[in-house]
Each structure stands twice: as structure tokens, then as C-alpha cells.
Amino acid sequence: MRVVQAGCLYGVSRDAIDAPASGGDYSFDVVSQSTDTSCGGALQTACFWTAQTAASWITILSTMPQYGDDRVSFRVAANSGAPRTATIVVRDRTVTI
């Protein structure tokens, strides 16, 4: 799925990731495509994005911001309580954890 924003198209490789109670390290890919030369053209040098979460039990491991196509790596802390859900947001795309 892609969304148009600021002259770039953005997409994520997965809309949801299931993490077991034991937690662990996970990742998904972000792809971007410039729609005009004002956003860096084929180099996508102005297609920047940041992955963010409000969940204290998810740690974004990748350096932010990123430009163009790249991977978001993150860590989910172990959970001994009730099931939990959170999101990681990249521009207008959301990945549910």
C-alpha cells in the first residue's frame, strides 16, 4: 500500500506483525518513490521519513530519520501480562504490533 505525501509515495512491507509474549527483534521495509524532481527525483533524496511509536515496550532500533527505501528494525519487550497492541507509524502508514 502506498500514500502520496509531499511529492513522495510511501509504503510498508507489512501492515501487522504478531509478536509472542517472549518478545524479540523484528523489522519491516519502507519503500518510497519520488513523484517529482522537487523531492529528489530518482535518488529520492528528499523522501524522508521517521518511524515512531508511543508504546514504551517497543524500541525503534533503526537510526532516524531515514531517506528513500530502508528497513525499520525494532525490539518488542517480553510480556507476562494481558495481550497488548500498539502501532509504529511511518508518515501516513501504520504497522500494528
N, CA, C and O atoms as a GROMACS GRO file, in nm:
protein
  388
    1MET      N    1   0.084  -0.117   0.000
    1MET     CA    2   0.000   0.000   0.000
    1MET      C    3   0.089   0.124   0.000
    1MET      O    4   0.194   0.126   0.064
    2ARG      N    5   0.046   0.227  -0.071
    2ARG     CA    6   0.122   0.350  -0.079
    2ARG      C    7   0.032   0.469  -0.054
    2ARG      O    8  -0.089   0.462  -0.075
    3VAL      N    9   0.092   0.578  -0.009
    3VAL     CA   10   0.018   0.701   0.014
    3VAL      C   11   0.100   0.816  -0.042
    3VAL      O   12   0.222   0.818  -0.028
    4VAL      N   13   0.034   0.912  -0.105
    4VAL     CA   14   0.103   1.028  -0.160
    4VAL      C   15   0.119   1.132  -0.050
    4VAL      O   16   0.023   1.166   0.019
    5GLN      N   17   0.241   1.184  -0.033
    5GLN     CA   18   0.265   1.287   0.067
    5GLN      C   19   0.390   1.364   0.028
    5GLN      O   20   0.495   1.304   0.003
    6ALA      N   21   0.380   1.494   0.021
    6ALA     CA   22   0.494   1.583  -0.004
    6ALA      C   23   0.576   1.542  -0.124
    6ALA      O   24   0.699   1.544  -0.119
    7GLY      N   25   0.511   1.504  -0.234
    7GLY     CA   26   0.582   1.468  -0.356
    7GLY      C   27   0.641   1.328  -0.356
    7GLY      O   28   0.715   1.293  -0.448
    8CYS      N   29   0.611   1.248  -0.256
    8CYS     CA   30   0.663   1.112  -0.248
    8CYS      C   31   0.549   1.014  -0.222
    8CYS      O   32   0.447   1.049  -0.162
    9LEU      N   33   0.570   0.892  -0.267
    9LEU     CA   34   0.480   0.782  -0.235
    9LEU      C   35   0.550   0.696  -0.130
    9LEU      O   36   0.669   0.667  -0.145
   10TYR      N   37   0.479   0.657  -0.026
   10TYR     CA   38   0.537   0.574   0.081
   10TYR      C   39   0.459   0.445   0.095
   10TYR      O   40   0.337   0.443   0.075
   11GLY      N   41   0.528   0.339   0.128
   11GLY     CA   42   0.464   0.211   0.153
   11GLY      C   43   0.541   0.133   0.257
   11GLY      O   44   0.658   0.160   0.281
   12VAL      N   45   0.474   0.037   0.320
   12VAL     CA   46   0.538  -0.052   0.415
   12VAL      C   47   0.515  -0.196   0.370
   12VAL      O   48   0.413  -0.227   0.308
   13SER      N   49   0.610  -0.282   0.401
   13SER     CA   50   0.603  -0.420   0.354
   13SER      C   51   0.502  -0.504   0.431
   13SER      O   52   0.458  -0.609   0.383
   14ARG      N   53   0.465  -0.458   0.551
   14ARG     CA   54   0.369  -0.534   0.632
   14ARG      C   55   0.279  -0.436   0.706
   14ARG      O   56   0.323  -0.330   0.750
   15ASP      N   57   0.152  -0.472   0.718
   15ASP     CA   58   0.056  -0.389   0.792
   15ASP      C   59   0.047  -0.431   0.938
   15ASP      O   60   0.004  -0.354   1.023
   16ALA      N   61   0.089  -0.555   0.968
   16ALA     CA   62   0.080  -0.607   1.104
   16ALA      C   63   0.190  -0.709   1.128
   16ALA      O   64   0.229  -0.782   1.037
   17ILE      N   65   0.238  -0.714   1.252
   17ILE     CA   66   0.339  -0.811   1.293
   17ILE      C   67   0.294  -0.868   1.427
   17ILE      O   68   0.270  -0.793   1.522
   18ASP      N   69   0.283  -1.000   1.434
   18ASP     CA   70   0.248  -1.067   1.560
   18ASP      C   71   0.375  -1.098   1.637
   18ASP      O   72   0.466  -1.162   1.584
   19ALA      N   73   0.381  -1.052   1.761
   19ALA     CA   74   0.496  -1.079   1.847
   19ALA      C   75   0.450  -1.168   1.962
   19ALA      O   76   0.348  -1.138   2.025
   20PRO      N   77   0.522  -1.275   1.991
   20PRO     CA   78   0.484  -1.362   2.102
   20PRO      C   79   0.514  -1.294   2.236
   20PRO      O   80   0.580  -1.190   2.240
   21ALA      N   81   0.464  -1.352   2.343
   21ALA     CA   82   0.485  -1.296   2.476
   21ALA      C   83   0.633  -1.285   2.511
   21ALA      O   84   0.672  -1.202   2.594
   22SER      N   85   0.716  -1.367   2.450
   22SER     CA   86   0.860  -1.363   2.478
   22SER      C   87   0.928  -1.241   2.417
   22SER      O   88   1.044  -1.213   2.448
   23GLY      N   89   0.857  -1.168   2.330
   23GLY     CA   90   0.915  -1.050   2.265
   23GLY      C   91   1.015  -1.089   2.159
   23GLY      O   92   1.013  -1.201   2.109
   24GLY      N   93   1.106  -0.995   2.125
   24GLY     CA   94   1.209  -1.024   2.026
   24GLY      C   95   1.233  -0.906   1.934
   24GLY      O   96   1.176  -0.799   1.951
   25ASP      N   97   1.320  -0.929   1.837
   25ASP     CA   98   1.356  -0.827   1.738
   25ASP      C   99   1.283  -0.855   1.607
   25ASP      O  100   1.272  -0.970   1.564
   26TYR      N  101   1.233  -0.749   1.545
   26TYR     CA  102   1.152  -0.760   1.424
   26TYR      C  103   1.190  -0.646   1.329
   26TYR      O  104   1.262  -0.554   1.366
   27SER      N  105   1.139  -0.654   1.207
   27SER     CA  106   1.164  -0.547   1.111
   27SER      C  107   1.057  -0.548   1.002
   27SER      O  108   0.987  -0.648   0.981
   28PHE      N  109   1.047  -0.436   0.934
   28PHE     CA  110   0.967  -0.424   0.813
   28PHE      C  111   1.034  -0.322   0.724
   28PHE      O  112   1.112  -0.240   0.770
   29ASP      N  113   1.003  -0.328   0.595
   29ASP     CA  114   1.064  -0.239   0.499
   29ASP      C  115   0.974  -0.120   0.468
   29ASP      O  116   0.851  -0.132   0.466
   30VAL      N  117   1.036  -0.007   0.445
   30VAL     CA  118   0.968   0.113   0.399
   30VAL      C  119   1.020   0.142   0.259
   30VAL      O  120   1.141   0.145   0.236
   31VAL      N  121   0.929   0.163   0.166
   31VAL     CA  122   0.968   0.200   0.031
   31VAL      C  123   0.911   0.337   0.001
   31VAL      O  124   0.801   0.372   0.045
   32SER      N  125   0.986   0.413  -0.074
   32SER     CA  126   0.939   0.546  -0.114
   32SER      C  127   0.974   0.569  -0.259
   32SER      O  128   1.070   0.513  -0.312
   33GLN      N  129   0.894   0.652  -0.322
   33GLN     CA  130   0.917   0.686  -0.461
   33GLN      C  131   0.885   0.833  -0.479
   33GLN      O  132   0.777   0.878  -0.443
   34SER      N  133   0.979   0.906  -0.535
   34SER     CA  134   0.958   1.047  -0.562
   34SER      C  135   0.864   1.063  -0.679
   34SER      O  136   0.876   0.995  -0.781
   35THR      N  137   0.767   1.155  -0.664
   35THR     CA  138   0.673   1.179  -0.773
   35THR      C  139   0.710   1.298  -0.860
   35THR      O  140   0.648   1.321  -0.963
   36ASP      N  141   0.812   1.373  -0.819
   36ASP     CA  142   0.858   1.486  -0.900
   36ASP      C  143   1.002   1.520  -0.862
   36ASP      O  144   1.055   1.467  -0.765
   37THR      N  145   1.065   1.608  -0.938
   37THR     CA  146   1.204   1.643  -0.915
   37THR      C  147   1.225   1.724  -0.787
   37THR      O  148   1.337   1.731  -0.738
   38SER      N  149   1.120   1.786  -0.732
   38SER     CA  150   1.136   1.863  -0.609
   38SER      C  151   1.163   1.774  -0.489
   38SER      O  152   1.205   1.823  -0.384
   39CYS      N  153   1.139   1.644  -0.503
   39CYS     CA  154   1.164   1.550  -0.392
   39CYS      C  155   1.284   1.462  -0.419
   39CYS      O  156   1.296   1.354  -0.362
   40GLY      N  157   1.372   1.506  -0.504
   40GLY     CA  158   1.496   1.434  -0.526
   40GLY      C  159   1.496   1.344  -0.648
   40GLY      O  160   1.597   1.279  -0.676
   41GLY      N  161   1.387   1.339  -0.721
   41GLY     CA  162   1.381   1.258  -0.842
   41GLY      C  163   1.411   1.112  -0.814
   41GLY      O  164   1.370   1.058  -0.712
   42ALA      N  165   1.481   1.050  -0.904
   42ALA     CA  166   1.510   0.907  -0.892
   42ALA      C  167   1.594   0.874  -0.769
   42ALA      O  168   1.589   0.761  -0.720
   43LEU      N  169   1.669   0.970  -0.718
   43LEU     CA  170   1.752   0.946  -0.599
   43LEU      C  171   1.670   0.946  -0.470
   43LEU      O  172   1.718   0.896  -0.368
   44GLN      N  173   1.551   1.001  -0.472
   44GLN     CA  174   1.462   1.006  -0.356
   44GLN      C  175   1.527   1.075  -0.235
   44GLN      O  176   1.494   1.043  -0.121
   45THR      N  177   1.617   1.167  -0.260
   45THR     CA  178   1.693   1.228  -0.151
   45THR      C  179   1.610   1.318  -0.062
   45THR      O  180   1.654   1.353   0.048
   46ALA      N  181   1.492   1.357  -0.105
   46ALA     CA  182   1.406   1.439  -0.020
   46ALA      C  183   1.285   1.361   0.032
   46ALA      O  184   1.197   1.419   0.097
   47CYS      N  185   1.281   1.231   0.006
   47CYS     CA  186   1.173   1.145   0.058
   47CYS      C  187   1.216   1.094   0.195
   47CYS      O  188   1.256   0.979   0.210
   48PHE      N  189   1.206   1.182   0.295
   48PHE     CA  190   1.249   1.142   0.428
   48PHE      C  191   1.130   1.097   0.512
   48PHE      O  192   1.016   1.136   0.488
   49TRP      N  193   1.160   1.013   0.611
   49TRP     CA  194   1.055   0.960   0.697
   49TRP      C  195   1.115   0.920   0.831
   49TRP      O  196   1.236   0.901   0.844
   50THR      N  197   1.028   0.908   0.930
   50THR     CA  198   1.067   0.867   1.064
   50THR      C  199   0.967   0.764   1.114
   50THR      O  200   0.846   0.779   1.096
   51ALA      N  201   1.017   0.658   1.177
   51ALA     CA  202   0.932   0.559   1.241
   51ALA      C  203   0.919   0.596   1.388
   51ALA      O  204   1.018   0.623   1.455
   52GLN      N  205   0.794   0.597   1.437
   52GLN     CA  206   0.768   0.638   1.575
   52GLN      C  207   0.663   0.547   1.638
   52GLN      O  208   0.576   0.492   1.570
   53THR      N  209   0.674   0.531   1.770
   53THR     CA  210   0.572   0.459   1.846
   53THR      C  211   0.556   0.526   1.982
   53THR      O  212   0.651   0.583   2.036
   54ALA      N  213   0.436   0.519   2.035
   54ALA     CA  214   0.410   0.570   2.170
   54ALA      C  215   0.420   0.460   2.274
   54ALA      O  216   0.409   0.487   2.394
   55ALA      N  217   0.441   0.336   2.231
   55ALA     CA  218   0.446   0.222   2.322
   55ALA      C  219   0.582   0.214   2.390
   55ALA      O  220   0.685   0.208   2.324
   56SER      N  221   0.581   0.214   2.522
   56SER     CA  222   0.706   0.206   2.597
   56SER      C  223   0.773   0.070   2.584
   56SER      O  224   0.892   0.057   2.612
   57TRP      N  225   0.700  -0.031   2.542
   57TRP     CA  226   0.753  -0.166   2.531
   57TRP      C  227   0.807  -0.199   2.391
   57TRP      O  228   0.848  -0.312   2.365
   58ILE      N  229   0.805  -0.099   2.302
   58ILE     CA  230   0.865  -0.114   2.169
   58ILE      C  231   0.978  -0.013   2.158
   58ILE      O  232   0.960   0.106   2.186
   59THR      N  233   1.096  -0.060   2.118
   59THR     CA  234   1.211   0.027   2.097
   59THR      C  235   1.248   0.025   1.950
   59THR      O  236   1.276  -0.081   1.894
   60ILE      N  237   1.248   0.141   1.886
   60ILE     CA  238   1.293   0.152   1.747
   60ILE      C  239   1.445   0.146   1.749
   60ILE      O  240   1.510   0.228   1.814
   61LEU      N  241   1.503   0.050   1.679
   61LEU     CA  242   1.648   0.031   1.677
   61LEU      C  243   1.715   0.105   1.562
   61LEU      O  244   1.834   0.138   1.571
   62SER      N  245   1.643   0.130   1.456
   62SER     CA  246   1.699   0.198   1.338
   62SER      C  247   1.720   0.346   1.368
   62SER      O  248   1.643   0.407   1.441
   63THR      N  249   1.826   0.402   1.311
   63THR     CA  250   1.854   0.544   1.324
   63THR      C  251   1.751   0.621   1.243
   63THR      O  252   1.719   0.583   1.130
   64MET      N  253   1.700   0.729   1.297
   64MET     CA  254   1.600   0.812   1.229
   64MET      C  255   1.651   0.955   1.221
   64MET      O  256   1.729   0.997   1.307
   65PRO      N  257   1.610   1.032   1.121
   65PRO     CA  258   1.522   0.996   1.009
   65PRO      C  259   1.598   0.916   0.903
   65PRO      O  260   1.721   0.910   0.903
   66GLN      N  261   1.521   0.855   0.814
   66GLN     CA  262   1.573   0.781   0.700
   66GLN      C  263   1.529   0.850   0.571
   66GLN      O  264   1.438   0.932   0.572
   67TYR      N  265   1.596   0.816   0.463
   67TYR     CA  266   1.564   0.872   0.330
   67TYR      C  267   1.550   0.758   0.232
   67TYR      O  268   1.628   0.662   0.235
   68GLY      N  269   1.451   0.767   0.144
   68GLY     CA  270   1.432   0.664   0.042
   68GLY      C  271   1.388   0.532   0.101
   68GLY      O  272   1.313   0.529   0.199
   69ASP      N  273   1.434   0.422   0.040
   69ASP     CA  274   1.396   0.288   0.085
   69ASP      C  275   1.489   0.244   0.198
   69ASP      O  276   1.610   0.262   0.189
   70ASP      N  277   1.433   0.187   0.302
   70ASP     CA  278   1.515   0.135   0.411
   70ASP      C  279   1.432   0.043   0.499
   70ASP      O  280   1.313   0.025   0.475
   71ARG      N  281   1.494  -0.013   0.598
   71ARG     CA  282   1.429  -0.107   0.688
   71ARG      C  283   1.414  -0.043   0.826
   71ARG      O  284   1.502   0.029   0.872
   72VAL      N  285   1.302  -0.071   0.891
   72VAL     CA  286   1.280  -0.032   1.031
   72VAL      C  287   1.299  -0.157   1.116
   72VAL      O  288   1.227  -0.256   1.102
   73SER      N  289   1.398  -0.152   1.203
   73SER     CA  290   1.422  -0.260   1.298
   73SER      C  291   1.375  -0.213   1.434
   73SER      O  292   1.396  -0.098   1.472
   74PHE      N  293   1.311  -0.303   1.508
   74PHE     CA  294   1.260  -0.266   1.639
   74PHE      C  295   1.260  -0.386   1.732
   74PHE      O  296   1.266  -0.500   1.687
   75ARG      N  297   1.256  -0.359   1.861
   75ARG     CA  298   1.255  -0.463   1.964
   75ARG      C  299   1.127  -0.454   2.044
   75ARG      O  300   1.085  -0.346   2.084
   76VAL      N  301   1.064  -0.570   2.067
   76VAL     CA  302   0.945  -0.580   2.149
   76VAL      C  303   0.987  -0.645   2.281
   76VAL      O  304   1.044  -0.754   2.282
   77ALA      N  305   0.958  -0.578   2.393
   77ALA     CA  306   0.991  -0.632   2.524
   77ALA      C  307   0.900  -0.750   2.557
   77ALA      O  308   0.786  -0.756   2.510
   78ALA      N  309   0.950  -0.841   2.637
   78ALA     CA  310   0.870  -0.956   2.681
   78ALA      C  311   0.748  -0.907   2.760
   78ALA      O  312   0.751  -0.801   2.822
   79ASN      N  313   0.643  -0.987   2.755
   79ASN     CA  314   0.518  -0.950   2.820
   79ASN      C  315   0.467  -1.068   2.904
   79ASN      O  316   0.446  -1.177   2.851
   80SER      N  317   0.448  -1.045   3.034
   80SER     CA  318   0.395  -1.151   3.119
   80SER      C  319   0.250  -1.126   3.159
   80SER      O  320   0.192  -1.199   3.239
   81GLY      N  321   0.191  -1.020   3.102
   81GLY     CA  322   0.053  -0.984   3.135
   81GLY      C  323  -0.043  -1.010   3.022
   81GLY      O  324  -0.022  -1.100   2.940
   82ALA      N  325  -0.147  -0.930   3.018
   82ALA     CA  326  -0.250  -0.943   2.916
   82ALA      C  327  -0.194  -0.908   2.778
   82ALA      O  328  -0.097  -0.833   2.768
   83PRO      N  329  -0.254  -0.961   2.672
   83PRO     CA  330  -0.212  -0.925   2.536
   83PRO      C  331  -0.216  -0.774   2.518
   83PRO      O  332  -0.300  -0.705   2.578
   84ARG      N  333  -0.128  -0.722   2.436
   84ARG     CA  334  -0.120  -0.578   2.413
   84ARG      C  335  -0.105  -0.550   2.265
   84ARG      O  336  -0.059  -0.634   2.188
   85THR      N  337  -0.144  -0.432   2.227
   85THR     CA  338  -0.136  -0.388   2.088
   85THR      C  339  -0.084  -0.246   2.085
   85THR      O  340  -0.117  -0.164   2.170
   86ALA      N  341  -0.001  -0.218   1.985
   86ALA     CA  342   0.050  -0.082   1.964
   86ALA      C  343   0.074  -0.065   1.815
   86ALA      O  344   0.055  -0.158   1.736
   87THR      N  345   0.116   0.055   1.777
   87THR     CA  346   0.146   0.081   1.637
   87THR      C  347   0.282   0.148   1.624
   87THR      O  348   0.331   0.215   1.715
   88ILE      N  349   0.341   0.128   1.507
   88ILE     CA  350   0.458   0.204   1.463
   88ILE      C  351   0.410   0.281   1.341
   88ILE      O  352   0.355   0.223   1.248
   89VAL      N  353   0.431   0.412   1.343
   89VAL     CA  354   0.383   0.498   1.236
   89VAL      C  355   0.502   0.548   1.153
   89VAL      O  356   0.602   0.596   1.207
   90VAL      N  357   0.490   0.536   1.022
   90VAL     CA  358   0.586   0.590   0.926
   90VAL      C  359   0.507   0.676   0.830
   90VAL      O  360   0.431   0.626   0.747
   91ARG      N  361   0.527   0.810   0.841
   91ARG     CA  362   0.447   0.904   0.764
   91ARG      C  363   0.298   0.872   0.787
   91ARG      O  364   0.252   0.877   0.901
   92ASP      N  365   0.223   0.840   0.682
   92ASP     CA  366   0.081   0.807   0.698
   92ASP      C  367   0.054   0.657   0.696
   92ASP      O  368  -0.062   0.615   0.686
   93ARG      N  369   0.156   0.577   0.707
   93ARG     CA  370   0.141   0.431   0.710
   93ARG      C  371   0.150   0.385   0.855
   93ARG      O  372   0.225   0.442   0.935
   94THR      N  373   0.075   0.282   0.890
   94THR     CA  374   0.074   0.229   1.026
   94THR      C  375   0.096   0.078   1.022
   94THR      O  376   0.034   0.006   0.945
   95VAL      N  377   0.186   0.032   1.109
   95VAL     CA  378   0.211  -0.111   1.126
   95VAL      C  379   0.166  -0.145   1.268
   95VAL      O  380   0.214  -0.085   1.365
   96THR      N  381   0.074  -0.239   1.281
   96THR     CA  382   0.021  -0.279   1.410
   96THR      C  383   0.104  -0.393   1.468
   96THR      O  384   0.133  -0.491   1.399
   97ILE      N  385   0.142  -0.379   1.593
   97ILE     CA  386   0.220  -0.480   1.662
   97ILE      C  387   0.133  -0.539   1.773
   97ILE      O  388   0.177  -0.627   1.846
   0.00000   0.00000   0.00000
